[in-house]
Amino acid sequence: MTNYDYLIVGAGLFGAVFAHEAKKAGKSCLVIDKRNHKGGNIFCEEVDGIHVHKYGAHIFHTDNKEVWNYVNSFVEFNRYTNSPVAYHNGKLYNLPFNMNTFYQLWGVTTPTEAKAKIEEQRAEYAHITQPANLEEQALTLCGKDIYERLIKGYTEKQWGRKATELPAFIIRRLPFRFTFDNNYFNDAYQGIPIGGYNALTDALLDGIEVRLNTDFFKEKAELGHVANKILFTGCIDEFFGYRCGHLEYRSLRFEEKRLDIENFQGNAVINYTGTDVPYTRVIEHKHFEYGKQPHTVVTYEYPDSFAPGKEPYYPVNDSKNNSVYEEYRKLARQHAANTLFGGRLAQYTYSDMDDTVASALELFKKENS
């Protein structure tokens, strides 16, 4: 006997948006999550008044005004602007690559000088007409200095492979800005929910039944029959029992420290682009919300291999894995009458939060059109 219109597997952003829209349309929902909290990877833990992004830095940004107005209807966002800094061999460089970066690299002060320097460095690799790997691709785009100081080490740590072993398509282009602008995103709208992301998740799931510490696969015999339809936001290969093979991911691990100092690094995010340190970035969470606490919390983010029991973060979207995913997509279409698939894991993609919101809204609209 069914008790709900939808069983939503996963209380992350995709599931929460879909559940909210379903409730608004008069549908009944049960949302489950195997973790002990709502919010998926945007979950924040309060540590002495600081909202700590437990699964890495999340900055909401979009050029989609409809999505921006949608999330702001639940919680007010602040004016945070993402301006990360890169650390390499004792020096700091502004990101994204802009006139501040070029001045720090070469001492150039005008766009003309910067463009000339980039072209001079690219010219050394003009003989590479068909880049065979990421390293060759990057060198033809930006030359030696930017590649070796700001790309090579970070990328190799992130993917766990040498740049010469990574496919060229990972870096299709490198955006250069010939202005003194450290705003990482070009999107018109950007910010952090005031009070942290839990405020957004709680508002989306207000009045909806949520069961935490509930593993869909362990309780599938019961849960598989409680609703007319399932929205599954977990790993699509796991849903189908890995019958087409395992999809590959990269994972992360985090080391968190509470420090009895007011300000540790002066910025929310500093990327460590060299191989002399094992982590890829350090996050100081209070700066996302302009915190004035006398203490601070920092998180060291380490790239990690993926294995059972670890969180899958980044899909390895090479030709082999994409081919496997296509087989799962075919299976998903065969189950479309009673199961929907949505979110980064079910769609085997890396998606920004605004795309996640838009995709969930579109799926619900399609379901009820």
C-alpha positions as CSV (number, residue, x, y, z in Angstrom):
1,M,0.0,0.0,0.0
2,T,1.4,3.4,-1.0
3,N,1.3,6.2,1.5
4,Y,3.1,9.0,-0.5
5,D,3.1,10.4,-3.9
6,Y,6.9,10.6,-3.9
7,L,9.7,8.9,-2.0
8,I,12.7,11.2,-2.4
9,V,16.0,9.5,-1.8
10,G,18.4,12.1,-0.7
11,A,17.8,15.3,1.3
12,G,20.3,17.4,-0.6
13,L,19.6,20.5,-2.6
14,F,18.0,18.7,-5.6
15,G,15.7,16.5,-3.4
16,A,14.8,19.4,-1.2
17,V,13.8,21.7,-4.1
18,F,11.8,18.9,-5.7
19,A,10.1,18.0,-2.4
20,H,9.1,21.7,-1.8
21,E,7.6,22.0,-5.3
22,A,5.7,18.7,-4.8
23,K,4.3,19.8,-1.4
24,K,3.3,23.2,-2.9
25,A,1.4,21.3,-5.6
26,G,-0.5,19.2,-3.0
27,K,1.7,16.1,-3.3
28,S,2.7,14.0,-0.3
29,C,6.4,13.3,0.1
30,L,8.7,11.2,2.2
31,V,12.4,12.4,2.1
32,I,15.1,10.0,3.3
33,D,18.8,10.4,3.7
34,K,21.5,7.9,4.9
35,R,23.4,10.7,6.7
36,N,22.4,12.2,10.1
37,H,21.6,15.6,8.6
38,K,19.7,17.3,5.8
39,G,21.3,19.4,3.1
40,G,23.6,16.9,1.5
41,N,27.0,18.5,0.7
42,I,25.8,22.0,1.4
43,F,25.3,21.1,5.1
44,C,26.8,23.5,7.6
45,E,27.8,22.7,11.2
46,E,27.8,25.5,13.7
47,V,31.0,25.6,15.6
48,D,31.0,28.3,18.3
49,G,28.9,30.7,16.1
50,I,30.7,29.9,12.8
51,H,28.9,28.1,10.1
52,V,31.4,25.5,8.9
53,H,30.9,24.1,5.3
54,K,31.4,20.5,6.2
55,Y,31.9,19.2,2.7
56,G,34.0,22.0,1.2
57,A,33.3,25.6,0.3
58,H,30.0,26.4,-1.4
59,I,29.4,29.8,-2.9
60,F,26.0,30.3,-4.6
61,H,26.4,32.1,-7.9
62,T,24.2,32.4,-11.0
63,D,23.2,34.5,-14.0
64,N,19.7,33.0,-13.8
65,K,17.5,35.6,-12.2
66,E,14.6,33.2,-11.8
67,V,16.8,30.8,-9.8
68,W,18.3,33.7,-7.7
69,N,14.8,35.0,-6.9
70,Y,13.7,31.5,-6.0
71,V,16.4,30.8,-3.4
72,N,16.1,34.3,-2.0
73,S,12.4,33.7,-1.4
74,F,13.4,31.3,1.3
75,V,16.4,33.0,2.9
76,E,18.2,36.3,2.4
77,F,21.7,36.0,0.8
78,N,24.6,38.3,1.7
79,R,26.9,40.1,-0.7
80,Y,29.9,37.6,-0.4
81,T,32.1,37.7,-3.5
82,N,34.4,34.8,-4.2
83,S,37.9,36.0,-4.6
84,P,40.3,33.1,-3.9
85,V,44.0,33.4,-3.6
86,A,46.6,30.9,-4.8
87,Y,49.7,30.1,-2.8
88,H,52.8,28.8,-4.5
89,N,56.4,28.5,-3.3
90,G,55.9,31.2,-0.6
91,K,54.1,33.7,-2.9
92,L,50.4,34.6,-3.3
93,Y,48.6,35.2,-6.5
94,N,45.1,36.5,-7.2
95,L,42.5,34.3,-8.9
96,P,41.0,34.2,-11.5
97,F,43.9,35.0,-13.9
98,N,43.6,38.8,-14.1
99,M,45.8,41.9,-14.1
100,N,46.6,41.5,-10.5
101,T,47.9,37.9,-11.2
102,F,49.9,39.1,-14.2
103,Y,51.5,41.9,-12.2
104,Q,52.4,39.4,-9.4
105,L,53.9,37.0,-12.0
106,W,55.8,39.4,-14.3
107,G,55.5,42.9,-13.0
108,V,53.5,44.0,-16.0
109,T,51.0,46.9,-15.4
110,T,49.0,47.3,-18.6
111,P,46.8,44.9,-20.5
112,T,49.0,45.3,-23.6
113,E,52.1,44.2,-21.6
114,A,50.2,41.2,-20.1
115,K,48.9,40.0,-23.5
116,A,52.3,40.3,-25.0
117,K,53.8,38.3,-22.1
118,I,51.2,35.5,-22.5
119,E,51.7,35.3,-26.2
120,E,55.5,35.2,-25.8
121,Q,55.1,32.2,-23.4
122,R,52.6,30.5,-25.6
123,A,54.9,30.8,-28.6
124,E,57.4,28.4,-27.0
125,Y,54.8,25.7,-27.5
126,A,53.4,26.7,-30.9
127,H,54.8,23.4,-32.3
128,I,52.1,21.5,-30.4
129,T,49.2,21.6,-32.8
130,Q,47.2,18.7,-31.3
131,P,47.7,18.6,-27.5
132,A,47.9,14.9,-26.4
133,N,47.3,15.6,-22.7
134,L,46.3,18.2,-20.2
135,E,49.9,19.5,-19.8
136,E,50.3,20.1,-23.5
137,Q,46.9,21.7,-23.7
138,A,47.6,24.1,-20.8
139,L,51.0,25.1,-22.2
140,T,49.6,26.0,-25.5
141,L,46.9,28.1,-23.8
142,C,49.0,30.0,-21.2
143,G,52.7,29.1,-21.4
144,K,55.1,27.9,-18.7
145,D,54.7,30.3,-15.8
146,I,51.0,30.2,-15.2
147,Y,50.9,26.5,-15.9
148,E,53.8,25.5,-13.5
149,R,52.8,27.9,-10.7
150,L,49.1,27.9,-10.7
151,I,47.8,24.8,-12.7
152,K,50.1,21.8,-12.7
153,G,50.4,20.9,-9.0
154,Y,46.8,21.7,-8.1
155,T,45.4,19.6,-11.0
156,E,47.7,16.7,-10.3
157,K,46.7,16.6,-6.7
158,Q,43.0,17.0,-7.5
159,W,43.0,14.1,-10.0
160,G,45.7,11.9,-8.5
161,R,47.5,11.6,-11.8
162,K,50.3,13.3,-13.6
163,A,49.1,16.1,-15.9
164,T,50.7,14.2,-18.8
165,E,48.3,11.3,-18.0
166,L,45.2,13.4,-18.0
167,P,43.1,14.0,-21.1
168,A,43.5,17.4,-22.8
169,F,39.7,18.1,-22.8
170,I,39.8,18.8,-19.0
171,I,41.1,22.2,-19.9
172,R,39.2,23.4,-22.9
173,R,40.1,27.0,-22.4
174,L,41.6,29.3,-19.8
175,P,39.8,32.6,-19.1
176,F,42.1,35.6,-18.9
177,R,40.8,38.9,-17.6
178,F,42.7,42.0,-18.5
179,T,41.2,44.0,-15.7
180,F,42.2,44.3,-12.0
181,D,39.1,42.3,-10.9
182,N,39.4,39.4,-8.4
183,N,35.8,38.3,-8.6
184,Y,36.1,34.7,-9.6
185,F,32.6,34.4,-11.1
186,N,31.2,36.4,-14.0
187,D,27.6,35.7,-12.8
188,A,25.4,38.7,-11.9
189,Y,24.2,37.2,-8.6
190,Q,26.4,35.8,-5.9
191,G,26.3,35.3,-2.1
192,I,26.0,33.0,0.9
193,P,22.7,32.5,2.8
194,I,22.6,34.6,5.9
195,G,22.8,32.1,8.7
196,G,24.3,29.4,6.5
197,Y,23.0,26.9,4.0
198,N,20.9,25.0,6.6
199,A,18.5,27.9,6.7
200,L,17.8,27.3,3.0
201,T,17.5,23.5,3.4
202,D,15.2,23.9,6.4
203,A,12.9,26.3,4.6
204,L,12.7,24.1,1.5
205,L,11.8,21.0,3.6
206,D,9.5,22.8,6.1
207,G,6.4,20.7,6.7
208,I,7.8,17.7,4.8
209,E,8.5,14.4,6.5
210,V,12.2,13.6,6.6
211,R,13.8,10.5,7.9
212,L,17.6,10.6,8.5
213,N,20.0,7.7,9.1
214,T,17.9,5.8,6.6
215,D,19.7,3.8,3.9
216,F,17.5,3.2,0.9
217,F,19.3,0.0,-0.1
218,K,19.2,-1.5,3.4
219,E,15.5,-0.8,3.7
220,K,14.5,-1.2,0.0
221,A,12.1,-4.0,0.7
222,E,9.9,-1.7,2.7
223,L,10.7,1.7,1.1
224,G,10.3,0.5,-2.4
225,H,6.5,0.3,-1.9
226,V,5.6,3.3,0.2
227,A,5.2,5.8,-2.7
228,N,3.8,6.0,-6.2
229,K,7.1,7.2,-7.6
230,I,10.7,7.4,-6.4
231,L,13.0,10.3,-7.0
232,F,16.5,8.9,-6.6
233,T,19.5,11.3,-6.2
234,G,22.2,8.8,-5.2
235,C,24.8,7.0,-7.4
236,I,23.0,5.7,-10.4
237,D,25.4,2.7,-10.7
238,E,24.5,1.6,-7.2
239,F,20.8,1.9,-7.9
240,F,21.2,-0.7,-10.7
241,G,23.5,-3.0,-8.7
242,Y,26.5,-2.0,-10.8
243,R,25.3,-4.2,-13.6
244,C,27.0,-2.1,-16.2
245,G,30.1,-1.6,-14.2
246,H,31.3,0.9,-11.5
247,L,31.5,4.6,-12.3
248,E,34.7,6.3,-11.2
249,Y,34.9,9.2,-8.9
250,R,37.4,11.3,-7.0
251,S,36.8,12.0,-3.3
252,L,37.9,14.5,-0.7
253,R,38.8,14.4,3.0
254,F,38.8,17.3,5.4
255,E,40.9,18.2,8.4
256,E,39.2,20.8,10.6
257,K,40.8,23.0,13.2
258,R,39.4,25.5,15.7
259,L,42.0,28.2,16.4
260,D,42.0,30.7,19.2
261,I,42.9,33.6,16.9
262,E,40.7,36.1,15.2
263,N,41.9,35.7,11.7
264,F,44.1,32.9,10.3
265,Q,44.6,33.7,6.6
266,G,42.5,36.8,5.8
267,N,40.5,35.1,3.0
268,A,37.8,32.5,2.9
269,V,39.7,30.3,0.4
270,I,43.4,29.9,-0.4
271,N,44.4,27.4,-3.0
272,Y,47.7,25.6,-2.6
273,T,48.9,24.9,-6.1
274,G,52.3,23.3,-5.4
275,T,53.0,19.7,-4.7
276,D,55.1,20.6,-1.6
277,V,51.8,20.5,0.4
278,P,49.3,17.6,0.2
279,Y,46.1,19.7,0.5
280,T,44.6,21.7,-2.3
281,R,43.0,24.5,-0.3
282,V,42.4,25.9,3.1
283,I,39.0,27.3,3.9
284,E,38.4,29.9,6.7
285,H,34.7,29.7,7.1
286,K,34.0,32.9,9.1
287,H,34.9,35.0,6.1
288,F,31.9,33.7,4.1
289,E,29.7,35.7,6.5
290,Y,32.1,38.4,7.6
291,G,32.3,36.9,11.1
292,K,33.7,39.0,14.0
293,Q,34.3,36.1,16.4
294,P,37.5,36.2,18.5
295,H,38.3,32.6,17.2
296,T,38.2,30.9,13.8
297,V,37.7,27.6,12.2
298,V,39.8,26.4,9.2
299,T,39.5,23.3,7.1
300,Y,42.3,21.7,5.1
301,E,40.9,20.0,2.0
302,Y,42.8,17.0,0.7
303,P,42.0,15.2,-2.6
304,D,41.4,11.5,-2.1
305,S,40.8,8.4,-4.1
306,F,37.3,7.0,-4.1
307,A,36.4,3.7,-2.5
308,P,33.3,2.2,-0.8
309,G,32.5,4.2,2.4
310,K,33.9,7.5,1.0
311,E,31.9,10.3,-0.5
312,P,31.9,10.5,-4.3
313,Y,32.5,14.2,-5.2
314,Y,33.9,14.5,-8.7
315,P,32.9,12.2,-11.6
316,V,35.7,11.1,-13.8
317,N,34.1,12.1,-17.1
318,D,36.4,10.4,-19.5
319,S,35.2,8.4,-22.5
320,K,35.2,5.1,-20.6
321,N,33.1,6.3,-17.8
322,N,30.8,8.4,-20.0
323,S,30.2,5.2,-22.0
324,V,29.2,3.3,-18.9
325,Y,27.0,6.1,-17.8
326,E,25.1,6.0,-21.1
327,E,24.2,2.4,-20.4
328,Y,22.8,3.5,-17.1
329,R,20.8,6.2,-18.7
330,K,19.2,3.7,-21.0
331,L,18.2,1.6,-17.9
332,A,16.9,4.8,-16.2
333,R,14.6,5.5,-19.2
334,Q,13.2,1.9,-18.9
335,H,12.2,2.7,-15.3
336,A,10.8,6.2,-16.0
337,A,7.3,5.1,-15.2
338,N,8.0,4.7,-11.5
339,T,11.5,6.1,-10.9
340,L,13.0,9.5,-11.5
341,F,16.8,10.3,-11.4
342,G,18.2,13.7,-10.6
343,G,21.2,15.4,-9.0
344,R,24.9,15.2,-9.5
345,L,25.3,11.5,-8.6
346,A,22.3,10.2,-10.5
347,Q,23.3,12.2,-13.5
348,Y,27.0,11.6,-13.1
349,T,28.0,15.2,-13.5
350,Y,29.5,18.1,-11.6
351,S,26.9,20.8,-11.3
352,D,26.8,24.1,-9.6
353,M,24.1,24.8,-7.1
354,D,22.1,27.1,-9.4
355,D,22.1,24.4,-12.1
356,T,20.9,21.9,-9.4
357,V,18.0,24.1,-8.5
358,A,17.1,24.8,-12.1
359,S,17.3,21.1,-12.9
360,A,15.0,20.1,-10.0
361,L,12.5,22.8,-10.9
362,E,12.5,21.6,-14.5
363,L,12.1,18.0,-13.6
364,F,9.1,18.7,-11.4
365,K,7.6,20.9,-14.1
366,K,8.1,18.2,-16.6
367,E,6.5,15.6,-14.3
368,N,3.4,17.8,-13.8
369,S,3.0,19.3,-17.3
